[in-house]
Amino acid sequence: MSTPHLSGLAAMLKSSHPEWSPAAIKSAMITSAYALNTEGKPITDQTHNPADVFAVGVGHVNITQAADPGLVYDLDADDYIPYLCGLGYNETQVETTTKRKVHCSKETSITEGELNYPSFSVVFSSKGPSSFNFNRTVTNVGDTNSSYEVEAVEPKGDSVKVNPNKLEFTEVNQKKSYQVVFSKEGVAFLELSEGHIKWYSGSKYEVRSPISVIFRR
C-alpha cells in the first residue's frame, strides 16, 4: 500500500515545487521521514519488535516537512549512466535505455554507493576492504543564508567520519559536497547494524540519511 500513497504524495510535492526533479522529491520524502511512532517509540514490524531499515525503510513520510526539507540530494538521468556501466551492462545494452551513444569504461563506471543518494549502505566482509569512502552533494532548497551541522549515530561495529562537519549556504539552489568514511571497528561479525547521519540547521531543518551496515564472513 505504500506505493500509491507515496505516488500521491510525490504528485503533491511536484505541484508545490514544479522545478524539483524526481530524485529531489524522493530525497525530500526520505530525509524528512520520522522513525518513531506517535508514542515516541521505535516503529515495530509484524512481530512487534523494532523494525529494521529493510522492513520500514526510512520511516513514516512527513509531507509537511518534505515540502520544506532544507536540503535535497539531487540526480539527473545522466548520473545513472556510469551506474549502469558499473553494473556490467555493455554499451549497446545501456544505449537501449539512453537512446543515444554512451561510453563505458572502468574509469567512468561507478558502484551504487557512489550515486548521490540520500542513504548509505555498506557491506564489510572478511576479505574485503576495512573502510569505504562516499561522496555526497546536497542542494540548498531552504533558507537563503543557512548553516548546517552534522550529527552521526554510528552503527555498532562501524565508525563514521563526516568531512566537513559543517555546511554554509548563502543562496538558494547552492550546492555543497561532503565525504563520509565508514571504517570497520574489528568487532565480532553481526548480520546487520544501523545508524544515521543528520544535517540540522537550528530547530527548523533536520535532514536525516539512514545507514545500513552488513557484515559478512
Helices and strands as residue ranges (DSSP letters): H 2-16, H 22-31, H 53-56, H 63-66, E 71-72, G 77-79, H 80-86, H 91-98, G 112-114, E 120-125, E 131-140, E 146-153, E 158-163, E 166-169, E 175-184, E 192-201, E 205-216
